[in-house]
């Protein structure tokens, strides 16, 4: 599990726009990494739109925004284009990074127990140190809370 104020282990994931993301290659920027359950679902769409609508404010605070789910790169690309997200979506189909961040949980869906991603957001600083985490995120107001943190943090 990750610990606040400790380095995050390097990872590499395939990304939208035929890119590959690695944590170590993005030192010097603050990273806002949000984990979400599934592309093109109501809550995940609202969360992505909120990050999109505040994207310029994150950029002004030396931040890169990234979304991660278990969906394929193709699914992510379609979702990104449909929603006009200016940030990349990373595909973690084997759940390796989901497990690193400890976001895989048992959840109730329509009365059944299913294993899935617990909506969570993490702030990693310019040196690769975990500075803040939100787990079990409720979408309304969350992006503003993250933005307030990174604005105060810098």
N, C-alpha and C positions, 0 to 999 in steps of 0.2 A: 504494500500500500504506500501511497505517497504521503509525505509529511510536509506541512507548511514550513517555509523557510529552509527547505532542503532542495538539492538539485533533482530535476526530473530526468530519468533515464532517457537516453536518445532513442528515437524511433523514426521509422520511415514508412510512409503510406502513399498509395496511389491517390492522385488528386484529379479534379476536373481540369479541363483544358489541356489534357495530355501531359500533365505535370506530375512530379513526385515531390512530396513534402518530407523534409527531415528537420527534426528539432534543432540539431546542431548547426545546420546551414542557415538558420534564422536568428542566430545570436545578434544582439544589438537592437532588436525590436521586442516590445512587450507582446505576448501572445494571449489572445482571448480564444480559448478552445471550448466550444460548447458541444456537448454530446446530446443527441436527440434520437428518439425511437425510430422514426420512419419518414422517408421523403413523401411530400405531397399529402400529408394528413393534416387535419385542422390545426392542432396545437403546434406542430412542427412548422407549418407554414406561417402561422402568426409569429412565432419566435424568430424565424429567419427573416421575415419582413421587418420586424422591429430592429434586428441587427443591421439589416440593409438600410433602413431609414435613418439610423444613427451612425452609419459607417464613416462618414466624413469626420465626425467628432472623434471616433476612435483613431482614425488616421492622424488627426491633429495631436493626439496624445501618444504618438509613436507606437501604435498598436496594429497588429495584424489579427483579423477575425477569421476563425476557421470553424466550420461545422463538421462533426464526425458522426456517422452512423454505420450500421452494418450493410447498408444498401450498396449495390454495385456502382462503379464509376459511371456507367451508362445511365442508371437511374438518377444519380447525382447530377450528371450533366443536363439531363432533361429538366430536372427540378430547378437547377440554377438558372437555366435559360428562361423557363416559364416565369419564374419569380424575379428575374433580373437581379440576381444577387451579385454584388461586385467583389465578393470574396470567394475563396475556394472551399469546396466540400471534399472531405477525405473519406475514402472507403476503407472500412475495417471489417471486411467479410469474415476473417478468421478470429475476430474479437481480441487480437493480441493487445492492441492499445486500450480497448475497453477494459480488459483485465488489468492492465498496468494502472489505469486510473480507478479501478474498482467500481465501475458503473453498471455492471451486469447484476440484475436483481430479479427475484421472483415478484411478479406483479399480478394483480387481479384484472382480468379482461373479460367482461361479460360473464362474471361468475366463475371463470376458470383461472387456475394458476398458470401463468406463462412466464418464461424467462425472457427478459428484455432489458433494454437500456433505460436506466433511471436518468431522467433529464437532469443534467449537471453542467456546470460551467467552471472553468479554471483559468486563473491568471498566472502566467509564467513570465518572469521579468526578463530583462535584456541579457542576463547571465545564465538563464536556464533554471532559475530558482522558482519553485512554487510559492506564490505570495497569497493566494486567496482561492477558496473553493466554495461553491454553492451546490448542494445536493438536494434532490427532490424538488427541483425548481418548479414554481408556478409561473406561467408565462407573463401575465399582466404585471407590468412594472419592473420585471427582472432586468431587462437591458439597461434601463435607466439606473438601476442599482449598480450594475457592473460599470457603467460609464462614470458614475459618481466615485466609485472606488479608484478607477485608474486615473481620474482627474486629480484626486487627492494624493494618490500614490506617487505620481511623478514629482 
